[in-house]
Amino acid sequence: MFFWKKKKKDAEDAVTEAFSGEEPSAIPEGSADGEATAEDIADAVSEKEDITSEQTIAEVSESVNPAEAENAPASGEDEPDAATEDDADVPSEDTAEAVSEEPEKKKGFFRRLLDGMSKTRNNLADGLRSLFGGSNIDEDFYEELEEILIMADLGVGTTEDILTSLRAKVKEQKIKEPAECRQLLMDTIREQMALPADAYDFENQPTVIMMVGVNGVGKTTTAGKIAGSMHAEGKKVLLAAADTFRAAATEQLTEWAHRAGCEIISAKEGADPAAVVFDAVNAAKARKADVLICDTAGRLHNKKNLMDELGKINRVVDREYPQAHRETFVVLDATTGQNALVQAREFNEIADITGIVITKMDGTAKGGIVIAIQKELGIPVKYIGVGEKLDDMQRFDPDAFVEALFAAPDGN
């Protein structure tokens, strides 16, 4: 059943992206895709001699045609008064579906993460395969590994820290074969990227999130995608279109709010961004929103007037909503490599950056910048984007990231 739902959702997302602002059409009830006839169901029923109740027939119908069975009303006429002993430990259909959907969802994003990181992984693959296939762990081994990691944009400082830790582990565990270093290297990188235990506590309390970053990194898109992710988890999310300088920025965020199923507070182009945030904060309090996400104008770190505007917005939030938890996410484009690290460092000097969002991971061969940013700045990467769809922006999972980084070409 889940596969059919996901297939339908992907089709709807594709229509939404192709026709901006138009509602995607649902697959019609009478679609021939996967539809089973009454004869198909009868044949399936006849193969089981012990099928007698309408409820069991409905279950067989579901196995033949998930779409039709999903819409079929449950029959209660022959329902027993109490569950039999054999049925006591059998989970209900709703429970089984709920249990199966979450692993499928995680598996789906991991597959997208694998695909999105293919350029970075391929950049590492040949060098590491040759290196770990060698016969000696010597200085040449470490020098070659250093070059491979730097080429993946981990940066000199982060690479040196990883190699220092790897050398110590090799010595302590008396490792002799290069092939045995692969898992040690993966574990060492995981250690560099460990998230604090409270990294996502903000999702469970009234929170105002400020999205900052330079022009073109995808702040508006990211704000909409994060809103969609939280909304899917049952959160009430409000978006504030505080980027009033860029032409059509408000219209773009309005479209993303529509896709995410969230409300938006906006004003006309050229309006005071702090005034928009003022209205949004008061709306968030009145509507008891769980999270308010403020999309701000793209600003360069050397543009003092824009930085002053950000300070003004923050003062409005502090004054109007002091009880709210505050988060400031800097959005970085992975394709810019080390320049993204420079941007993050500059923004951290003028704002209290609490999290990093990495976009466009699917467009770069230097995804190692994710490791460098978190290691060198000590600021956790909280979200990562690997595509254009609404659900291609997800919480950052260090374990999944490292697995995708070192996965074999077939994804295993």
Contacts in CASP RR format, 6 or more apart in sequence:
PFRMAT RR
TARGET T0000
AUTHOR 0000-0000-0000
METHOD contacts of the structure
MODEL  1
MFFWKKKKKDAEDAVTEAFSGEEPSAIPEGSADGEATAEDIADAVSEKED
ITSEQTIAEVSESVNPAEAENAPASGEDEPDAATEDDADVPSEDTAEAVS
EEPEKKKGFFRRLLDGMSKTRNNLADGLRSLFGGSNIDEDFYEELEEILI
MADLGVGTTEDILTSLRAKVKEQKIKEPAECRQLLMDTIREQMALPADAY
DFENQPTVIMMVGVNGVGKTTTAGKIAGSMHAEGKKVLLAAADTFRAAAT
EQLTEWAHRAGCEIISAKEGADPAAVVFDAVNAAKARKADVLICDTAGRL
HNKKNLMDELGKINRVVDREYPQAHRETFVVLDATTGQNALVQAREFNEI
ADITGIVITKMDGTAKGGIVIAIQKELGIPVKYIGVGEKLDDMQRFDPDA
FVEALFAAPDGN
1 62 0 8 1.000
1 66 0 8 1.000
1 69 0 8 1.000
1 70 0 8 1.000
1 97 0 8 1.000
2 97 0 8 1.000
2 100 0 8 1.000
2 101 0 8 1.000
2 104 0 8 1.000
3 66 0 8 1.000
4 66 0 8 1.000
4 67 0 8 1.000
4 70 0 8 1.000
6 104 0 8 1.000
8 26 0 8 1.000
8 27 0 8 1.000
11 24 0 8 1.000
11 27 0 8 1.000
12 24 0 8 1.000
12 25 0 8 1.000
12 26 0 8 1.000
13 24 0 8 1.000
13 389 0 8 1.000
13 390 0 8 1.000
13 391 0 8 1.000
14 24 0 8 1.000
15 22 0 8 1.000
15 24 0 8 1.000
15 25 0 8 1.000
16 22 0 8 1.000
16 23 0 8 1.000
16 24 0 8 1.000
16 259 0 8 1.000
17 388 0 8 1.000
17 389 0 8 1.000
20 255 0 8 1.000
21 255 0 8 1.000
21 258 0 8 1.000
27 33 0 8 1.000
27 67 0 8 1.000
29 71 0 8 1.000
31 67 0 8 1.000
33 67 0 8 1.000
34 65 0 8 1.000
34 67 0 8 1.000
35 65 0 8 1.000
35 67 0 8 1.000
35 68 0 8 1.000
36 61 0 8 1.000
36 64 0 8 1.000
36 65 0 8 1.000
36 68 0 8 1.000
40 64 0 8 1.000
40 65 0 8 1.000
41 57 0 8 1.000
41 60 0 8 1.000
41 61 0 8 1.000
41 64 0 8 1.000
41 65 0 8 1.000
44 60 0 8 1.000
44 61 0 8 1.000
44 63 0 8 1.000
44 64 0 8 1.000
45 51 0 8 1.000
45 57 0 8 1.000
45 60 0 8 1.000
48 60 0 8 1.000
51 57 0 8 1.000
51 60 0 8 1.000
53 78 0 8 1.000
54 75 0 8 1.000
54 76 0 8 1.000
54 77 0 8 1.000
54 78 0 8 1.000
55 74 0 8 1.000
55 75 0 8 1.000
55 76 0 8 1.000
55 78 0 8 1.000
55 79 0 8 1.000
58 69 0 8 1.000
58 72 0 8 1.000
58 74 0 8 1.000
58 75 0 8 1.000
59 69 0 8 1.000
61 68 0 8 1.000
61 69 0 8 1.000
61 72 0 8 1.000
62 68 0 8 1.000
62 69 0 8 1.000
62 70 0 8 1.000
62 72 0 8 1.000
63 69 0 8 1.000
91 99 0 8 1.000
109 391 0 8 1.000
109 394 0 8 1.000
109 400 0 8 1.000
110 400 0 8 1.000
110 403 0 8 1.000
110 404 0 8 1.000
112 386 0 8 1.000
112 387 0 8 1.000
112 392 0 8 1.000
113 361 0 8 1.000
113 384 0 8 1.000
113 386 0 8 1.000
113 400 0 8 1.000
113 401 0 8 1.000
113 404 0 8 1.000
114 121 0 8 1.000
114 404 0 8 1.000
114 407 0 8 1.000
114 411 0 8 1.000
115 362 0 8 1.000
115 386 0 8 1.000
116 361 0 8 1.000
116 362 0 8 1.000
116 363 0 8 1.000
116 386 0 8 1.000
116 387 0 8 1.000
117 361 0 8 1.000
117 362 0 8 1.000
117 367 0 8 1.000
117 386 0 8 1.000
117 401 0 8 1.000
117 404 0 8 1.000
117 405 0 8 1.000
118 362 0 8 1.000
119 362 0 8 1.000
119 363 0 8 1.000
119 364 0 8 1.000
119 365 0 8 1.000
120 152 0 8 1.000
120 361 0 8 1.000
120 364 0 8 1.000
120 365 0 8 1.000
120 366 0 8 1.000
120 367 0 8 1.000
120 368 0 8 1.000
120 405 0 8 1.000
121 404 0 8 1.000
121 405 0 8 1.000
121 406 0 8 1.000
121 407 0 8 1.000
122 365 0 8 1.000
122 409 0 8 1.000
123 151 0 8 1.000
123 152 0 8 1.000
123 365 0 8 1.000
123 366 0 8 1.000
124 148 0 8 1.000
124 152 0 8 1.000
124 405 0 8 1.000
124 406 0 8 1.000
125 409 0 8 1.000
127 144 0 8 1.000
127 148 0 8 1.000
128 148 0 8 1.000
128 182 0 8 1.000
128 406 0 8 1.000
131 141 0 8 1.000
131 144 0 8 1.000
131 145 0 8 1.000
131 148 0 8 1.000
131 178 0 8 1.000
132 178 0 8 1.000
132 179 0 8 1.000
132 181 0 8 1.000
132 182 0 8 1.000
133 178 0 8 1.000
133 179 0 8 1.000
134 141 0 8 1.000
134 178 0 8 1.000
134 179 0 8 1.000
135 177 0 8 1.000
135 178 0 8 1.000
136 178 0 8 1.000
137 170 0 8 1.000
137 175 0 8 1.000
137 176 0 8 1.000
137 177 0 8 1.000
137 178 0 8 1.000
137 181 0 8 1.000
141 178 0 8 1.000
142 163 0 8 1.000
142 166 0 8 1.000
142 167 0 8 1.000
145 163 0 8 1.000
145 166 0 8 1.000
145 185 0 8 1.000
146 159 0 8 1.000
146 160 0 8 1.000
146 163 0 8 1.000
149 155 0 8 1.000
149 158 0 8 1.000
149 159 0 8 1.000
149 162 0 8 1.000
149 163 0 8 1.000
150 156 0 8 1.000
150 159 0 8 1.000
152 365 0 8 1.000
152 366 0 8 1.000
152 367 0 8 1.000
152 368 0 8 1.000
153 337 0 8 1.000
153 338 0 8 1.000
153 366 0 8 1.000
153 367 0 8 1.000
153 368 0 8 1.000
153 369 0 8 1.000
153 372 0 8 1.000
154 162 0 8 1.000
154 368 0 8 1.000
154 369 0 8 1.000
154 371 0 8 1.000
154 372 0 8 1.000
155 338 0 8 1.000
155 372 0 8 1.000
157 372 0 8 1.000
157 376 0 8 1.000
158 192 0 8 1.000
158 371 0 8 1.000
158 372 0 8 1.000
158 375 0 8 1.000
158 376 0 8 1.000
161 192 0 8 1.000
161 375 0 8 1.000
162 185 0 8 1.000
162 188 0 8 1.000
162 189 0 8 1.000
162 192 0 8 1.000
165 188 0 8 1.000
165 191 0 8 1.000
166 181 0 8 1.000
166 184 0 8 1.000
166 185 0 8 1.000
166 188 0 8 1.000
169 175 0 8 1.000
169 184 0 8 1.000
169 187 0 8 1.000
169 188 0 8 1.000
170 181 0 8 1.000
170 184 0 8 1.000
173 184 0 8 1.000
175 181 0 8 1.000
175 184 0 8 1.000
182 406 0 8 1.000
185 406 0 8 1.000
186 402 0 8 1.000
186 403 0 8 1.000
186 406 0 8 1.000
189 371 0 8 1.000
189 402 0 8 1.000
189 405 0 8 1.000
190 398 0 8 1.000
190 399 0 8 1.000
190 402 0 8 1.000
192 371 0 8 1.000
192 374 0 8 1.000
192 375 0 8 1.000
193 370 0 8 1.000
193 371 0 8 1.000
193 374 0 8 1.000
193 375 0 8 1.000
193 381 0 8 1.000
193 398 0 8 1.000
193 401 0 8 1.000
193 402 0 8 1.000
194 398 0 8 1.000
195 380 0 8 1.000
195 381 0 8 1.000
195 382 0 8 1.000
195 396 0 8 1.000
195 398 0 8 1.000
196 380 0 8 1.000
199 380 0 8 1.000
199 382 0 8 1.000
200 382 0 8 1.000
200 395 0 8 1.000
202 209 0 8 1.000
202 291 0 8 1.000
202 325 0 8 1.000
202 327 0 8 1.000
203 230 0 8 1.000
203 233 0 8 1.000
203 235 0 8 1.000
203 290 0 8 1.000
203 291 0 8 1.000
205 325 0 8 1.000
206 284 0 8 1.000
206 289 0 8 1.000
206 290 0 8 1.000
206 291 0 8 1.000
206 321 0 8 1.000
206 323 0 8 1.000
206 324 0 8 1.000
206 325 0 8 1.000
207 290 0 8 1.000
207 291 0 8 1.000
207 292 0 8 1.000
207 324 0 8 1.000
207 325 0 8 1.000
207 326 0 8 1.000
207 327 0 8 1.000
208 281 0 8 1.000
208 284 0 8 1.000
208 291 0 8 1.000
208 292 0 8 1.000
208 294 0 8 1.000
208 317 0 8 1.000
208 321 0 8 1.000
208 324 0 8 1.000
208 325 0 8 1.000
208 326 0 8 1.000
208 327 0 8 1.000
209 226 0 8 1.000
209 291 0 8 1.000
209 292 0 8 1.000
209 293 0 8 1.000
209 294 0 8 1.000
209 327 0 8 1.000
209 328 0 8 1.000
209 329 0 8 1.000
210 294 0 8 1.000
210 296 0 8 1.000
210 310 0 8 1.000
210 313 0 8 1.000
210 314 0 8 1.000
210 317 0 8 1.000
210 326 0 8 1.000
210 327 0 8 1.000
210 328 0 8 1.000
210 329 0 8 1.000
210 351 0 8 1.000
211 219 0 8 1.000
211 222 0 8 1.000
211 223 0 8 1.000
211 293 0 8 1.000
211 294 0 8 1.000
211 295 0 8 1.000
211 296 0 8 1.000
211 329 0 8 1.000
211 331 0 8 1.000
211 357 0 8 1.000
212 219 0 8 1.000
212 296 0 8 1.000
212 298 0 8 1.000
212 299 0 8 1.000
212 310 0 8 1.000
212 328 0 8 1.000
212 329 0 8 1.000
212 330 0 8 1.000
212 331 0 8 1.000
212 347 0 8 1.000
212 351 0 8 1.000
212 353 0 8 1.000
213 219 0 8 1.000
213 296 0 8 1.000
213 298 0 8 1.000
213 299 0 8 1.000
213 330 0 8 1.000
213 331 0 8 1.000
213 332 0 8 1.000
213 343 0 8 1.000
213 347 0 8 1.000
214 298 0 8 1.000
214 299 0 8 1.000
214 300 0 8 1.000
214 301 0 8 1.000
214 343 0 8 1.000
215 246 0 8 1.000
215 298 0 8 1.000
215 299 0 8 1.000
215 300 0 8 1.000
216 298 0 8 1.000
216 333 0 8 1.000
217 331 0 8 1.000
217 332 0 8 1.000
217 333 0 8 1.000
217 359 0 8 1.000
218 331 0 8 1.000
218 333 0 8 1.000
218 359 0 8 1.000
219 243 0 8 1.000
219 295 0 8 1.000
219 296 0 8 1.000
219 298 0 8 1.000
219 331 0 8 1.000
220 243 0 8 1.000
220 249 0 8 1.000
220 252 0 8 1.000
220 253 0 8 1.000
220 256 0 8 1.000
220 295 0 8 1.000
221 252 0 8 1.000
221 256 0 8 1.000
221 359 0 8 1.000
222 329 0 8 1.000
222 331 0 8 1.000
222 357 0 8 1.000
222 359 0 8 1.000
222 383 0 8 1.000
222 385 0 8 1.000
222 393 0 8 1.000
223 239 0 8 1.000
223 253 0 8 1.000
223 256 0 8 1.000
223 293 0 8 1.000
223 294 0 8 1.000
223 295 0 8 1.000
224 239 0 8 1.000
224 253 0 8 1.000
224 256 0 8 1.000
224 257 0 8 1.000
224 259 0 8 1.000
224 260 0 8 1.000
224 262 0 8 1.000
224 293 0 8 1.000
224 390 0 8 1.000
225 256 0 8 1.000
225 260 0 8 1.000
225 385 0 8 1.000
225 390 0 8 1.000
225 391 0 8 1.000
225 392 0 8 1.000
225 393 0 8 1.000
226 293 0 8 1.000
226 357 0 8 1.000
226 383 0 8 1.000
226 393 0 8 1.000
227 237 0 8 1.000
227 239 0 8 1.000
227 256 0 8 1.000
227 257 0 8 1.000
227 260 0 8 1.000
227 261 0 8 1.000
227 262 0 8 1.000
227 291 0 8 1.000
227 293 0 8 1.000
228 237 0 8 1.000
228 259 0 8 1.000
228 260 0 8 1.000
228 261 0 8 1.000
228 262 0 8 1.000
228 390 0 8 1.000
229 383 0 8 1.000
229 391 0 8 1.000
229 393 0 8 1.000
229 394 0 8 1.000
229 395 0 8 1.000
230 237 0 8 1.000
230 290 0 8 1.000
230 291 0 8 1.000
231 237 0 8 1.000
231 260 0 8 1.000
231 261 0 8 1.000
231 262 0 8 1.000
232 391 0 8 1.000
235 290 0 8 1.000
235 291 0 8 1.000
236 287 0 8 1.000
236 288 0 8 1.000
236 289 0 8 1.000
236 290 0 8 1.000
236 291 0 8 1.000
237 260 0 8 1.000
237 262 0 8 1.000
237 263 0 8 1.000
237 289 0 8 1.000
237 290 0 8 1.000
237 291 0 8 1.000
237 292 0 8 1.000
237 293 0 8 1.000
238 262 0 8 1.000
238 263 0 8 1.000
238 264 0 8 1.000
238 265 0 8 1.000
238 280 0 8 1.000
238 283 0 8 1.000
238 284 0 8 1.000
238 287 0 8 1.000
238 289 0 8 1.000
238 291 0 8 1.000
238 292 0 8 1.000
238 293 0 8 1.000
239 253 0 8 1.000
239 256 0 8 1.000
239 257 0 8 1.000
239 260 0 8 1.000
239 262 0 8 1.000
239 263 0 8 1.000
239 264 0 8 1.000
239 265 0 8 1.000
239 280 0 8 1.000
239 292 0 8 1.000
239 293 0 8 1.000
239 295 0 8 1.000
240 264 0 8 1.000
240 265 0 8 1.000
240 266 0 8 1.000
240 276 0 8 1.000
240 277 0 8 1.000
240 279 0 8 1.000
240 280 0 8 1.000
240 292 0 8 1.000
240 293 0 8 1.000
240 294 0 8 1.000
240 295 0 8 1.000
241 249 0 8 1.000
241 250 0 8 1.000
241 253 0 8 1.000
241 254 0 8 1.000
241 264 0 8 1.000
241 265 0 8 1.000
241 266 0 8 1.000
241 267 0 8 1.000
241 276 0 8 1.000
241 295 0 8 1.000
242 273 0 8 1.000
242 274 0 8 1.000
242 276 0 8 1.000
242 277 0 8 1.000
242 280 0 8 1.000
242 294 0 8 1.000
242 295 0 8 1.000
242 296 0 8 1.000
242 297 0 8 1.000
242 313 0 8 1.000
243 249 0 8 1.000
243 250 0 8 1.000
243 253 0 8 1.000
243 273 0 8 1.000
243 295 0 8 1.000
243 296 0 8 1.000
243 297 0 8 1.000
243 298 0 8 1.000
244 250 0 8 1.000
244 267 0 8 1.000
244 268 0 8 1.000
244 269 0 8 1.000
244 270 0 8 1.000
244 271 0 8 1.000
244 272 0 8 1.000
244 273 0 8 1.000
244 276 0 8 1.000
244 297 0 8 1.000
245 270 0 8 1.000
245 273 0 8 1.000
245 297 0 8 1.000
245 298 0 8 1.000
246 297 0 8 1.000
246 298 0 8 1.000
247 269 0 8 1.000
249 269 0 8 1.000
249 295 0 8 1.000
249 297 0 8 1.000
250 266 0 8 1.000
250 267 0 8 1.000
250 269 0 8 1.000
253 264 0 8 1.000
253 266 0 8 1.000
253 295 0 8 1.000
254 264 0 8 1.000
254 266 0 8 1.000
257 263 0 8 1.000
257 264 0 8 1.000
259 390 0 8 1.000
260 390 0 8 1.000
263 283 0 8 1.000
263 287 0 8 1.000
265 276 0 8 1.000
265 279 0 8 1.000
265 280 0 8 1.000
265 283 0 8 1.000
266 276 0 8 1.000
267 275 0 8 1.000
267 276 0 8 1.000
267 279 0 8 1.000
273 296 0 8 1.000
273 297 0 8 1.000
273 309 0 8 1.000
273 312 0 8 1.000
273 313 0 8 1.000
274 309 0 8 1.000
274 312 0 8 1.000
274 313 0 8 1.000
274 315 0 8 1.000
274 316 0 8 1.000
277 294 0 8 1.000
277 313 0 8 1.000
277 316 0 8 1.000
277 317 0 8 1.000
278 316 0 8 1.000
278 320 0 8 1.000
280 292 0 8 1.000
280 294 0 8 1.000
281 292 0 8 1.000
281 316 0 8 1.000
281 317 0 8 1.000
281 320 0 8 1.000
281 321 0 8 1.000
281 324 0 8 1.000
282 320 0 8 1.000
283 289 0 8 1.000
284 292 0 8 1.000
284 321 0 8 1.000
284 324 0 8 1.000
285 321 0 8 1.000
292 324 0 8 1.000
294 313 0 8 1.000
294 317 0 8 1.000
296 309 0 8 1.000
296 310 0 8 1.000
296 313 0 8 1.000
297 306 0 8 1.000
297 309 0 8 1.000
298 306 0 8 1.000
299 306 0 8 1.000
299 307 0 8 1.000
299 309 0 8 1.000
299 310 0 8 1.000
300 306 0 8 1.000
301 307 0 8 1.000
301 343 0 8 1.000
301 346 0 8 1.000
301 347 0 8 1.000
301 350 0 8 1.000
307 350 0 8 1.000
310 350 0 8 1.000
310 351 0 8 1.000
314 351 0 8 1.000
317 324 0 8 1.000
317 326 0 8 1.000
326 352 0 8 1.000
326 354 0 8 1.000
327 354 0 8 1.000
327 355 0 8 1.000
328 351 0 8 1.000
328 352 0 8 1.000
328 353 0 8 1.000
328 354 0 8 1.000
328 355 0 8 1.000
329 353 0 8 1.000
329 354 0 8 1.000
329 355 0 8 1.000
329 356 0 8 1.000
329 357 0 8 1.000
329 382 0 8 1.000
329 383 0 8 1.000
330 343 0 8 1.000
330 344 0 8 1.000
330 347 0 8 1.000
330 348 0 8 1.000
330 351 0 8 1.000
330 353 0 8 1.000
330 355 0 8 1.000
330 356 0 8 1.000
330 357 0 8 1.000
331 357 0 8 1.000
331 359 0 8 1.000
332 340 0 8 1.000
332 343 0 8 1.000
332 344 0 8 1.000
332 356 0 8 1.000
332 357 0 8 1.000
332 358 0 8 1.000
332 359 0 8 1.000
332 373 0 8 1.000
333 340 0 8 1.000
333 359 0 8 1.000
333 360 0 8 1.000
334 340 0 8 1.000
334 358 0 8 1.000
334 359 0 8 1.000
334 360 0 8 1.000
334 361 0 8 1.000
334 363 0 8 1.000
334 364 0 8 1.000
334 366 0 8 1.000
334 367 0 8 1.000
334 369 0 8 1.000
334 370 0 8 1.000
335 360 0 8 1.000
335 363 0 8 1.000
335 364 0 8 1.000
335 366 0 8 1.000
336 343 0 8 1.000
337 364 0 8 1.000
337 366 0 8 1.000
337 367 0 8 1.000
337 369 0 8 1.000
338 369 0 8 1.000
338 372 0 8 1.000
340 358 0 8 1.000
340 369 0 8 1.000
340 373 0 8 1.000
341 369 0 8 1.000
341 372 0 8 1.000
341 373 0 8 1.000
341 376 0 8 1.000
341 377 0 8 1.000
344 353 0 8 1.000
344 356 0 8 1.000
344 373 0 8 1.000
344 377 0 8 1.000
344 379 0 8 1.000
345 376 0 8 1.000
345 377 0 8 1.000
347 353 0 8 1.000
348 377 0 8 1.000
348 379 0 8 1.000
353 377 0 8 1.000
353 379 0 8 1.000
354 379 0 8 1.000
355 379 0 8 1.000
355 380 0 8 1.000
355 381 0 8 1.000
355 382 0 8 1.000
356 373 0 8 1.000
356 374 0 8 1.000
356 377 0 8 1.000
356 379 0 8 1.000
356 380 0 8 1.000
356 381 0 8 1.000
356 382 0 8 1.000
357 381 0 8 1.000
357 382 0 8 1.000
357 383 0 8 1.000
357 384 0 8 1.000
357 385 0 8 1.000
357 393 0 8 1.000
358 369 0 8 1.000
358 370 0 8 1.000
358 373 0 8 1.000
358 381 0 8 1.000
358 383 0 8 1.000
358 384 0 8 1.000
358 385 0 8 1.000
358 396 0 8 1.000
359 385 0 8 1.000
359 393 0 8 1.000
360 385 0 8 1.000
360 387 0 8 1.000
361 367 0 8 1.000
361 370 0 8 1.000
361 384 0 8 1.000
361 385 0 8 1.000
361 386 0 8 1.000
361 387 0 8 1.000
362 385 0 8 1.000
362 386 0 8 1.000
362 387 0 8 1.000
368 405 0 8 1.000
370 381 0 8 1.000
370 384 0 8 1.000
370 401 0 8 1.000
373 379 0 8 1.000
373 381 0 8 1.000
374 380 0 8 1.000
374 381 0 8 1.000
380 396 0 8 1.000
381 396 0 8 1.000
382 395 0 8 1.000
382 396 0 8 1.000
383 393 0 8 1.000
383 394 0 8 1.000
383 395 0 8 1.000
383 396 0 8 1.000
384 393 0 8 1.000
384 394 0 8 1.000
384 396 0 8 1.000
384 401 0 8 1.000
385 392 0 8 1.000
385 393 0 8 1.000
385 394 0 8 1.000
386 392 0 8 1.000
387 393 0 8 1.000
END
